[in-house]
């Protein structure tokens, strides 16, 4: 029977996956690294790949040749993939020269590997919904919620999930941001963050008024809203989730940080600044609680497909949910999301299979919904 299924699969048309990567956000380079890992790990017997690179100006480039001309960093990153049997050569006869509804004629499903704004925040997800193309990961609403730390924390808090105390200000409220008032409410040590960025870009740990003023100025270079949070003295724990109607959570892992906090540099530039302990060394009941909270938060925040959920755990095992990442890093070497699933007996390539299946399943379900009121009569 197994041999028959293999032969049947070989006769079937392979699924053509559009890998969207790059983008306009400050996490452009990390997106390219994630895309490279995914491309290397997709099963060439099941999938063909169409590369869709988005440069820092927001322009779309299709195929290896276009990317090589317009995105030099991506071209260098992908040089060693030239012999990879899952890479499709330029399909000039079919490929649209602009990103419009014809994209649905070129790919069967899209795997967006954007991190941050203009890709992880619902913008590209809305575009793909308009094109009627299945895509991996959260939909428009879940992506938008997950990108906004303020909205995320309010929804979690109202659902009974513990989050750090915090205050949020928009750029036009700068005259209301007083260090003394904030530290009186949140404590002497605080974290200052852009509301809608990831990878710890623009994040500062603040312990003095002078550092506070610099941190606020830096945030408003990246974002129009700042979130200021209390410092929670706890271990940094992460949990991976995937699924649509019935999400599942992986075993949790711990980030052991050798620097002041888990900054952008610690995540991507300094290999000695942090390491991952997978699975985390936690009591069985605490692991169970984390996984249950992760799944609950995933549902509360309207997620589909996948997400990585980050926690702080105090010495007495209080669990605080820090934030959610709806397109987590996918670098095979350092990214926690695939590593946690590997530790939960789901290898990288099989994880990619499941995420693509979830994308197509959701799209099939949505296509059955009535979108034209006149068809009711």
Secondary structure, DSSP 8 states (H G I E B T S, - for coil): -HHHHHHHHHHS--EEEEEEEE-SSTTHHHHHHHHHHHHHHS-TTTEEEEEEEE-TTS-EEEHHHHHHHH-HHHHHHTGGGTT-TTB----TTT--SS-SGGGGGT-SEEEE---STTTSSSHHHHHHHHHT-EESS--HHHHHHHH-HHHHHHHHHHTT-----EEEEEGGGGGG--HHHHHHHH-SSEEEEETT--TTTT-EEE-SHHHHHHHHHHHHHH-SEEEEEE---SEEEEEEEEESSS-EE---EEEEESSSS--HIIIII-TTSEEEEES----HHHHHHHHHHHHHHHHHTT--EEEEEEEEE-TT--EEEEEEESS----TTT-HHHHHHHHTT--HHHHHHHHHHHHHHHHHHHHTS---GGGG-
